[in-house]
Amino acid sequence: MPICTQCTCPVPYLYTLYQSMNNLRLEQCPNCLGFADPYVEHDTLTLLLDLILLNREVYRHLLFNRGSEPRHMGQTGASDTQGTPRQRSSRSKDTWALVVKLGLSLILVDAVIRWRDNKDVSNPSHVFSQVFAACFLDTLVFHLGVTLASILLLKSMDWFRAAFNRPCSSKLGTRTEFRIPLVSLTLFYSSLAKLFLLLLLAIWQSPISSTAVNSIEPGTGLPNHIAQHELTRSALALLDESHFDRAWVIRNVLGALWVFFGDIPLPH
């Protein structure tokens, strides 16, 4: 069953489809009284931009509501097949298939970006296969660790509620509709922004040669009393291109922040 992207309350349908072509009406959430999922009408570019901006609503749309059946004109109530075990099993298989396709695509992009920075050009195909294998193993270990931690966290939350007699709210659709592959799917969606910046860095890499960079004195343009200060010189030394790895910062620091803010499938 789909959920409201605003309050995560389960809803029977996201929109009503009429007989005329391209004529639909968004359904209202019974809990927050807003539109259950406005992203039904949005195009792919809008979804991609909101993914990069870490919009929670677009994550909930892609994880829980993507592919949900509409209500057809004249139909009332929820469909009898939306919550059957067969339907849930089919949706779980589709989610795993999407995880595999999206994961391999993103790993390939990451491998190409890393391979491009490799200086060994004697055997490029062999080097690329090694880089791809390293990216695959790195992604696999990372996803296994996060998935295991997510399962332990959910089990701990269930134990806490049972021990203190605090049942889970029936309005929390992210808990009732949670499935294991959603963790990996969220991580891949969160990595889109990281790979986007890495791709920009690879395309628009600074064409300035190392000799030209070294000829520029650190602190040029600053007042002398500021440029000669010890803290200023230390800060400028950290930003030196010979010591500052932009790709490492984007891949590890910013990537970790995007994953942290993208914990949408975990019930709160």
C-alpha angles and dihedrals in degrees: 000000000000123000137219109264091216105048101008091235112154113252128189094227139007099210143358118241118210128205094255115084118267092001113131140146125215115237122238121238110240091214107047095017091227129116108294095222121356090179089078087084097041125100128237094261091057090049091050093049092049090048090056089048090051095238108181093210094059090050091053090047094052096041103042109014106037109119096009115156116249127230110255121220110277094020118118131192128009124317116259093226101052096084102031119122090244092053092047091048090051092050090048091053091048090051092051090048090052090049091053095046095044092042095052091046094051093043089052091052092048091048092051091050092050093042090053090060092051114109096204107098098160094096109011097173092053092046091049092051090052092048091048092049091049092050091048094051092044092052093044094052092045093051093046091052095048093045092050091048090049092051092048090048093051092047090050091050091050091049091049092051092047093047094049096035094244108141120205113262114258088219092064101098094175089067099046094044097040117129130178098245090058089075093060091041090055092049091052092048090049091052093059091084091049093050091045091058092043090052091051089048091051094048099041098037113160109270092202111118122236092249091055091049093049091051091064111087113227111251095028109163095025124108112268096243090054098040092050094048115115094233092049093050091048092050093047090048090057090053093051110123091229090061104023114082107197093185091054091051093049094044098045111020102033091032091056091049092051091050090048093052092042098065091124103138093055110093114238 
